[in-house]
Each structure stands twice: as structure tokens, then as C-alpha cells.
């Protein structure tokens, strides 16, 4: 993919309609949708495009959630991934592999109820017992599987290509990207956000500001007297060699507490829902390589589900930092008490697969006061302040300490 023709700070409009803070996949999606609607947009990031967690995403594209508004965001986003060249332009690297969430006996009733929710949104999903799943994927071990929810339209994409093509599309619509430009402060006066202050002291005025800065978001909100309560959490994925004759679906294995998907023709990407507890990482300074013990553990759980990979070779891997909200769901919408200030953060590992619809909905909310692509009001900041967090009644009981709520 071609490199973005990135503008310098000298080219920024003196008074953009919107400044987006953060050039990850969510920030770039918001910028694209704003610019496509003819808004003047400037995107500032302390690093580069896709320099944070977006580049380290497992990049699963699936719709299985227990919260209907989250299902809708993922479902609407699938329409983008499936028709990327026509909607956005460029290539997102989407590969349709099929996806299944695997459940043991303790989760079958929840799974049946959750698939009803998914179907009500429009998702194509079918329930399979172990033997039926084996027909779809002869490589999968089914002895401990009570039920699986299979999504034939799901798969994975390329997180870097996705983010860069969103940025390039935003630039084609005249958005300006200002990289290696840390924002130190949101400028507020009289209860209204007026702009952002650069670390070097310069101020950029704007009609509205949207913070999509992942684990750095609370650092910008705290001086205003509000914060989400984001916890930075290190997450690892590893790539293993796969024989060309071994084919498998993408999975979330709620029994083993792991997830896996094909990666190209001869690799499998695998991760764990939760690894051993560790000190909260500094998102600016953390270990970006795999822990040796992680490699062994994720390889063991991979081989448990796909026995043909029992003697597979580890190829490479990396770690990134999630921005985990108090209920492991995104916070989307207006920041209470500050007119013209919006936030899209706290995705807790779900940002990539929902980024297209989130970008569309946030752009609509910023420009018109209402999101029509998908209703993001259930993800509003108010729930954080009131303590009325999102905990759907059909949340799964996840084996092996699976880290984030589905």
C-alpha cells in the first residue's frame, strides 16, 4: 500500500471544524467520515498513523457480542470490510474464513439467547453442536464442545492496511494529518472546548474536538475534572507455522480461554483472553515482545483445539496495550459538562472490528448531534459517572480467566 501523503502542521487550517486526537484505526475512521461529510478536519497524533495498539490488533472480524448495540456496531462494520474498495478505497486485507465462538455446557443457554439477539440485528449466525462444527472444520477438536455459534461471513483483516487506507481516504477528502505532535491539553473556556494545545505551546482552535487517544485519553480528560477510568493492559499475540494442508476457522474458545485465526496460507495467529497478572504498563514504555512463558501457554491451548498444530513452530509475535474501560466497553459520545468535546475510547480490545461504524456514528454525532448509522447512546459517558455500567444478563462465564466481556 502506498504511504499517506501526510501534511505538516504548517498546512493545518487555522480553524478546522474538528480536531481528532489520535491516528489509530478509530481516529482515522472518524476523520474519514467527517471529511467525507465536507468537514474541515485535522488529526493530531503523538506518533504516527497506526503507531499504537491498532497495528498490534488480532484483527478478528466477528459479530458475536452479548450486548445488542455492540452487535450492531460490528454488523454495520462488516458491511465496510466486505465492500472496502467501494466505500473507503484501497485495501483492508479482509479474508472471509468463517468464525465460531465455542462454548461448554455452562454457556449453552446463554449462547442460544445471544444468537437470538444477533439474528434480530441481522447477523447470519447458526448454532452447531460438536459434530456439526467438525463438518465445517475437520481440524477442530470437539470432545469438550457443547455448542458453537458459527458466523460464515466473518474472518479477519489487515490492521495496518485498514488504518492507512482510512487515513488516505480522509486525506483525499482534504483532512490534514499532523504526526509526531503530542497534544498536551484540551483548551476549555466557559464550559466549551475551544481547541487543543500542542506540547510545544502552540494552540490549534477548532469548532469541536474528539479524543480517540486510547490509553492516553484519561490524561487529557483529567485536567477537566472528568475521567473514564481507563486501565492500560498489555496484550500479546503469537504467530505459529501451519502446514498448508491444515485449514481451520477463526475461533474464540471460551473453554480454553484463547482465540485463533488463520493468517495467510501458512500461519495461525493465537492469543489468550487473559495472561498472568502484571503491573499496569506504561503505554509509552512497555515490553513489545512475547513473554517466553506466553509462547508455550498459547501454543498449548492452540494445539488443544487444533491437534494438527501440536508440533507447530513459533514464528514471531508482539504485544500492545489495550485501553480497558471499567466495564470493558467503549465510551462514545459527548464529554459531560464540556460543549464541543467528544470521546471515543476504552474499547478494551473491540476497537478494530467496530471502527468503521464507530467512525460513521461519531462523525454524525459531532456534526448533527445524532448518530444514525448506529445508536451509540448506550455507550455514553454518563454510565461511567453514574456507575451504571454495561453488564448484559447473558454475559458468558469464560474459562481460564478470559479477560474481557463479550
Secondary structure as a PSIPRED ss2 file (coil, helix, strand):
# PSIPRED VFORMAT (PSIPRED V4.0)

   1 X C   1.000  0.000  0.000
   2 X C   1.000  0.000  0.000
   3 X C   1.000  0.000  0.000
   4 X C   1.000  0.000  0.000
   5 X C   1.000  0.000  0.000
   6 X C   1.000  0.000  0.000
   7 X C   1.000  0.000  0.000
   8 X C   1.000  0.000  0.000
   9 X H   0.000  1.000  0.000
  10 X H   0.000  1.000  0.000
  11 X H   0.000  1.000  0.000
  12 X C   1.000  0.000  0.000
  13 X C   1.000  0.000  0.000
  14 X C   1.000  0.000  0.000
  15 X E   0.000  0.000  1.000
  16 X E   0.000  0.000  1.000
  17 X E   0.000  0.000  1.000
  18 X E   0.000  0.000  1.000
  19 X E   0.000  0.000  1.000
  20 X E   0.000  0.000  1.000
  21 X E   0.000  0.000  1.000
  22 X C   1.000  0.000  0.000
  23 X C   1.000  0.000  0.000
  24 X C   1.000  0.000  0.000
  25 X H   0.000  1.000  0.000
  26 X H   0.000  1.000  0.000
  27 X H   0.000  1.000  0.000
  28 X H   0.000  1.000  0.000
  29 X H   0.000  1.000  0.000
  30 X H   0.000  1.000  0.000
  31 X H   0.000  1.000  0.000
  32 X H   0.000  1.000  0.000
  33 X H   0.000  1.000  0.000
  34 X H   0.000  1.000  0.000
  35 X H   0.000  1.000  0.000
  36 X H   0.000  1.000  0.000
  37 X C   1.000  0.000  0.000
  38 X C   1.000  0.000  0.000
  39 X C   1.000  0.000  0.000
  40 X C   1.000  0.000  0.000
  41 X E   0.000  0.000  1.000
  42 X E   0.000  0.000  1.000
  43 X E   0.000  0.000  1.000
  44 X E   0.000  0.000  1.000
  45 X C   1.000  0.000  0.000
  46 X C   1.000  0.000  0.000
  47 X C   1.000  0.000  0.000
  48 X C   1.000  0.000  0.000
  49 X C   1.000  0.000  0.000
  50 X C   1.000  0.000  0.000
  51 X C   1.000  0.000  0.000
  52 X C   1.000  0.000  0.000
  53 X H   0.000  1.000  0.000
  54 X H   0.000  1.000  0.000
  55 X H   0.000  1.000  0.000
  56 X H   0.000  1.000  0.000
  57 X C   1.000  0.000  0.000
  58 X C   1.000  0.000  0.000
  59 X C   1.000  0.000  0.000
  60 X E   0.000  0.000  1.000
  61 X E   0.000  0.000  1.000
  62 X C   1.000  0.000  0.000
  63 X C   1.000  0.000  0.000
  64 X C   1.000  0.000  0.000
  65 X C   1.000  0.000  0.000
  66 X C   1.000  0.000  0.000
  67 X C   1.000  0.000  0.000
  68 X H   0.000  1.000  0.000
  69 X H   0.000  1.000  0.000
  70 X H   0.000  1.000  0.000
  71 X H   0.000  1.000  0.000
  72 X H   0.000  1.000  0.000
  73 X H   0.000  1.000  0.000
  74 X H   0.000  1.000  0.000
  75 X H   0.000  1.000  0.000
  76 X H   0.000  1.000  0.000
  77 X H   0.000  1.000  0.000
  78 X H   0.000  1.000  0.000
  79 X H   0.000  1.000  0.000
  80 X H   0.000  1.000  0.000
  81 X H   0.000  1.000  0.000
  82 X H   0.000  1.000  0.000
  83 X C   1.000  0.000  0.000
  84 X H   0.000  1.000  0.000
  85 X H   0.000  1.000  0.000
  86 X H   0.000  1.000  0.000
  87 X H   0.000  1.000  0.000
  88 X C   1.000  0.000  0.000
  89 X C   1.000  0.000  0.000
  90 X C   1.000  0.000  0.000
  91 X C   1.000  0.000  0.000
  92 X C   1.000  0.000  0.000
  93 X C   1.000  0.000  0.000
  94 X C   1.000  0.000  0.000
  95 X E   0.000  0.000  1.000
  96 X E   0.000  0.000  1.000
  97 X C   1.000  0.000  0.000
  98 X C   1.000  0.000  0.000
  99 X E   0.000  0.000  1.000
 100 X E   0.000  0.000  1.000
 101 X E   0.000  0.000  1.000
 102 X E   0.000  0.000  1.000
 103 X E   0.000  0.000  1.000
 104 X C   1.000  0.000  0.000
 105 X H   0.000  1.000  0.000
 106 X H   0.000  1.000  0.000
 107 X H   0.000  1.000  0.000
 108 X H   0.000  1.000  0.000
 109 X H   0.000  1.000  0.000
 110 X H   0.000  1.000  0.000
 111 X H   0.000  1.000  0.000
 112 X H   0.000  1.000  0.000
 113 X H   0.000  1.000  0.000
 114 X H   0.000  1.000  0.000
 115 X H   0.000  1.000  0.000
 116 X H   0.000  1.000  0.000
 117 X H   0.000  1.000  0.000
 118 X H   0.000  1.000  0.000
 119 X H   0.000  1.000  0.000
 120 X H   0.000  1.000  0.000
 121 X H   0.000  1.000  0.000
 122 X C   1.000  0.000  0.000
 123 X C   1.000  0.000  0.000
 124 X C   1.000  0.000  0.000
 125 X C   1.000  0.000  0.000
 126 X E   0.000  0.000  1.000
 127 X E   0.000  0.000  1.000
 128 X E   0.000  0.000  1.000
 129 X C   1.000  0.000  0.000
 130 X H   0.000  1.000  0.000
 131 X H   0.000  1.000  0.000
 132 X H   0.000  1.000  0.000
 133 X H   0.000  1.000  0.000
 134 X H   0.000  1.000  0.000
 135 X H   0.000  1.000  0.000
 136 X H   0.000  1.000  0.000
 137 X C   1.000  0.000  0.000
 138 X C   1.000  0.000  0.000
 139 X C   1.000  0.000  0.000
 140 X C   1.000  0.000  0.000
 141 X C   1.000  0.000  0.000
 142 X C   1.000  0.000  0.000
 143 X C   1.000  0.000  0.000
 144 X C   1.000  0.000  0.000
 145 X C   1.000  0.000  0.000
 146 X C   1.000  0.000  0.000
 147 X E   0.000  0.000  1.000
 148 X E   0.000  0.000  1.000
 149 X E   0.000  0.000  1.000
 150 X E   0.000  0.000  1.000
 151 X E   0.000  0.000  1.000
 152 X C   1.000  0.000  0.000
 153 X C   1.000  0.000  0.000
 154 X C   1.000  0.000  0.000
 155 X E   0.000  0.000  1.000
 156 X E   0.000  0.000  1.000
 157 X C   1.000  0.000  0.000
 158 X C   1.000  0.000  0.000
 159 X H   0.000  1.000  0.000
 160 X H   0.000  1.000  0.000
 161 X H   0.000  1.000  0.000
 162 X H   0.000  1.000  0.000
 163 X H   0.000  1.000  0.000
 164 X H   0.000  1.000  0.000
 165 X H   0.000  1.000  0.000
 166 X H   0.000  1.000  0.000
 167 X H   0.000  1.000  0.000
 168 X H   0.000  1.000  0.000
 169 X H   0.000  1.000  0.000
 170 X H   0.000  1.000  0.000
 171 X H   0.000  1.000  0.000
 172 X H   0.000  1.000  0.000
 173 X C   1.000  0.000  0.000
 174 X C   1.000  0.000  0.000
 175 X C   1.000  0.000  0.000
 176 X E   0.000  0.000  1.000
 177 X E   0.000  0.000  1.000
 178 X E   0.000  0.000  1.000
 179 X C   1.000  0.000  0.000
 180 X C   1.000  0.000  0.000
 181 X C   1.000  0.000  0.000
 182 X C   1.000  0.000  0.000
 183 X E   0.000  0.000  1.000
 184 X E   0.000  0.000  1.000
 185 X E   0.000  0.000  1.000
 186 X E   0.000  0.000  1.000
 187 X E   0.000  0.000  1.000
 188 X E   0.000  0.000  1.000
 189 X E   0.000  0.000  1.000
 190 X C   1.000  0.000  0.000
 191 X C   1.000  0.000  0.000
 192 X E   0.000  0.000  1.000
 193 X E   0.000  0.000  1.000
 194 X E   0.000  0.000  1.000
 195 X E   0.000  0.000  1.000
 196 X E   0.000  0.000  1.000
 197 X E   0.000  0.000  1.000
 198 X E   0.000  0.000  1.000
 199 X C   1.000  0.000  0.000
 200 X C   1.000  0.000  0.000
 201 X C   1.000  0.000  0.000
 202 X C   1.000  0.000  0.000
 203 X E   0.000  0.000  1.000
 204 X E   0.000  0.000  1.000
 205 X E   0.000  0.000  1.000
 206 X E   0.000  0.000  1.000
 207 X E   0.000  0.000  1.000
 208 X E   0.000  0.000  1.000
 209 X E   0.000  0.000  1.000
 210 X E   0.000  0.000  1.000
 211 X E   0.000  0.000  1.000
 212 X C   1.000  0.000  0.000
 213 X C   1.000  0.000  0.000
 214 X H   0.000  1.000  0.000
 215 X H   0.000  1.000  0.000
 216 X H   0.000  1.000  0.000
 217 X H   0.000  1.000  0.000
 218 X H   0.000  1.000  0.000
 219 X H   0.000  1.000  0.000
 220 X H   0.000  1.000  0.000
 221 X H   0.000  1.000  0.000
 222 X H   0.000  1.000  0.000
 223 X H   0.000  1.000  0.000
 224 X H   0.000  1.000  0.000
 225 X C   1.000  0.000  0.000
 226 X C   1.000  0.000  0.000
 227 X C   1.000  0.000  0.000
 228 X C   1.000  0.000  0.000
 229 X C   1.000  0.000  0.000
 230 X C   1.000  0.000  0.000
 231 X E   0.000  0.000  1.000
 232 X E   0.000  0.000  1.000
 233 X E   0.000  0.000  1.000
 234 X E   0.000  0.000  1.000
 235 X E   0.000  0.000  1.000
 236 X E   0.000  0.000  1.000
 237 X E   0.000  0.000  1.000
 238 X E   0.000  0.000  1.000
 239 X E   0.000  0.000  1.000
 240 X E   0.000  0.000  1.000
 241 X E   0.000  0.000  1.000
 242 X C   1.000  0.000  0.000
 243 X C   1.000  0.000  0.000
 244 X C   1.000  0.000  0.000
 245 X C   1.000  0.000  0.000
 246 X C   1.000  0.000  0.000
 247 X C   1.000  0.000  0.000
 248 X C   1.000  0.000  0.000
 249 X C   1.000  0.000  0.000
 250 X E   0.000  0.000  1.000
 251 X E   0.000  0.000  1.000
 252 X E   0.000  0.000  1.000
 253 X E   0.000  0.000  1.000
 254 X C   1.000  0.000  0.000
 255 X C   1.000  0.000  0.000
 256 X C   1.000  0.000  0.000
 257 X C   1.000  0.000  0.000
 258 X E   0.000  0.000  1.000
 259 X E   0.000  0.000  1.000
 260 X E   0.000  0.000  1.000
 261 X E   0.000  0.000  1.000
 262 X E   0.000  0.000  1.000
 263 X E   0.000  0.000  1.000
 264 X C   1.000  0.000  0.000
 265 X C   1.000  0.000  0.000
 266 X C   1.000  0.000  0.000
 267 X E   0.000  0.000  1.000
 268 X E   0.000  0.000  1.000
 269 X E   0.000  0.000  1.000
 270 X E   0.000  0.000  1.000
 271 X E   0.000  0.000  1.000
 272 X E   0.000  0.000  1.000
 273 X C   1.000  0.000  0.000
 274 X C   1.000  0.000  0.000
 275 X C   1.000  0.000  0.000
 276 X C   1.000  0.000  0.000
 277 X C   1.000  0.000  0.000
 278 X C   1.000  0.000  0.000
 279 X C   1.000  0.000  0.000
 280 X C   1.000  0.000  0.000
 281 X C   1.000  0.000  0.000
 282 X E   0.000  0.000  1.000
 283 X C   1.000  0.000  0.000
 284 X C   1.000  0.000  0.000
 285 X E   0.000  0.000  1.000
 286 X C   1.000  0.000  0.000
 287 X C   1.000  0.000  0.000
 288 X C   1.000  0.000  0.000
 289 X C   1.000  0.000  0.000
 290 X C   1.000  0.000  0.000
 291 X C   1.000  0.000  0.000
 292 X H   0.000  1.000  0.000
 293 X H   0.000  1.000  0.000
 294 X H   0.000  1.000  0.000
 295 X H   0.000  1.000  0.000
 296 X H   0.000  1.000  0.000
 297 X H   0.000  1.000  0.000
 298 X H   0.000  1.000  0.000
 299 X H   0.000  1.000  0.000
 300 X H   0.000  1.000  0.000
 301 X H   0.000  1.000  0.000
 302 X H   0.000  1.000  0.000
 303 X H   0.000  1.000  0.000
 304 X H   0.000  1.000  0.000
 305 X H   0.000  1.000  0.000
 306 X C   1.000  0.000  0.000
 307 X H   0.000  1.000  0.000
 308 X H   0.000  1.000  0.000
 309 X H   0.000  1.000  0.000
 310 X C   1.000  0.000  0.000
 311 X C   1.000  0.000  0.000
 312 X C   1.000  0.000  0.000
 313 X C   1.000  0.000  0.000
 314 X E   0.000  0.000  1.000
 315 X E   0.000  0.000  1.000
 316 X E   0.000  0.000  1.000
 317 X E   0.000  0.000  1.000
 318 X E   0.000  0.000  1.000
 319 X E   0.000  0.000  1.000
 320 X E   0.000  0.000  1.000
 321 X E   0.000  0.000  1.000
 322 X E   0.000  0.000  1.000
 323 X E   0.000  0.000  1.000
 324 X E   0.000  0.000  1.000
 325 X C   1.000  0.000  0.000
 326 X C   1.000  0.000  0.000
 327 X C   1.000  0.000  0.000
 328 X C   1.000  0.000  0.000
 329 X C   1.000  0.000  0.000
 330 X C   1.000  0.000  0.000
 331 X E   0.000  0.000  1.000
 332 X E   0.000  0.000  1.000
 333 X E   0.000  0.000  1.000
 334 X E   0.000  0.000  1.000
 335 X C   1.000  0.000  0.000
 336 X C   1.000  0.000  0.000
 337 X C   1.000  0.000  0.000
 338 X C   1.000  0.000  0.000
 339 X E   0.000  0.000  1.000
 340 X C   1.000  0.000  0.000
 341 X E   0.000  0.000  1.000
 342 X E   0.000  0.000  1.000
 343 X E   0.000  0.000  1.000
 344 X E   0.000  0.000  1.000
 345 X E   0.000  0.000  1.000
 346 X C   1.000  0.000  0.000
 347 X E   0.000  0.000  1.000
 348 X C   1.000  0.000  0.000
 349 X C   1.000  0.000  0.000
 350 X C   1.000  0.000  0.000
 351 X H   0.000  1.000  0.000
 352 X H   0.000  1.000  0.000
 353 X H   0.000  1.000  0.000
 354 X H   0.000  1.000  0.000
 355 X H   0.000  1.000  0.000
 356 X H   0.000  1.000  0.000
 357 X H   0.000  1.000  0.000
 358 X H   0.000  1.000  0.000
 359 X H   0.000  1.000  0.000
 360 X H   0.000  1.000  0.000
 361 X H   0.000  1.000  0.000
 362 X H   0.000  1.000  0.000
 363 X H   0.000  1.000  0.000
 364 X H   0.000  1.000  0.000
 365 X H   0.000  1.000  0.000
 366 X H   0.000  1.000  0.000
 367 X H   0.000  1.000  0.000
 368 X H   0.000  1.000  0.000
 369 X C   1.000  0.000  0.000
 370 X C   1.000  0.000  0.000
 371 X C   1.000  0.000  0.000
 372 X C   1.000  0.000  0.000
 373 X C   1.000  0.000  0.000
 374 X C   1.000  0.000  0.000
 375 X C   1.000  0.000  0.000
 376 X C   1.000  0.000  0.000
 377 X H   0.000  1.000  0.000
 378 X H   0.000  1.000  0.000
 379 X H   0.000  1.000  0.000
 380 X C   1.000  0.000  0.000
 381 X C   1.000  0.000  0.000
 382 X H   0.000  1.000  0.000
 383 X H   0.000  1.000  0.000
 384 X H   0.000  1.000  0.000
 385 X H   0.000  1.000  0.000
 386 X H   0.000  1.000  0.000
 387 X C   1.000  0.000  0.000
 388 X C   1.000  0.000  0.000
 389 X C   1.000  0.000  0.000
 390 X C   1.000  0.000  0.000
 391 X C   1.000  0.000  0.000
 392 X C   1.000  0.000  0.000
 393 X C   1.000  0.000  0.000
 394 X C   1.000  0.000  0.000
 395 X C   1.000  0.000  0.000
 396 X C   1.000  0.000  0.000
 397 X C   1.000  0.000  0.000
 398 X C   1.000  0.000  0.000
 399 X H   0.000  1.000  0.000
 400 X H   0.000  1.000  0.000
 401 X H   0.000  1.000  0.000
 402 X C   1.000  0.000  0.000
 403 X C   1.000  0.000  0.000
 404 X C   1.000  0.000  0.000
 405 X C   1.000  0.000  0.000
 406 X C   1.000  0.000  0.000
